[in-house]
């Protein structure tokens, strides 16, 4: 949305946060979505943040993306993130 529609990051986060509060919407894992919104607000790409935050407890998210690994380690503490070599 940010790139194509030129919607500011803060507006996207407000809309997504509001969607979490609407009873008519059902999220499979609202906690992970909320965590991804927080990470997005801190500078991560939302899709990347959501993928990382949906990683199951006890599992490790592995990526070739150095920037993603660095940001995820900084902003998503609930998941182990490793850079693939």
Buried (B, 14 or more C-beta within 10 A) or exposed (E): EEEEEEEEBEEBBEEBBEBEEEEEEEEEEEEBBBBBBBBBBEEBBBEBBBBBBBBEEEEEBEBEEEEBBEBBBEBBEEBBBEEEE
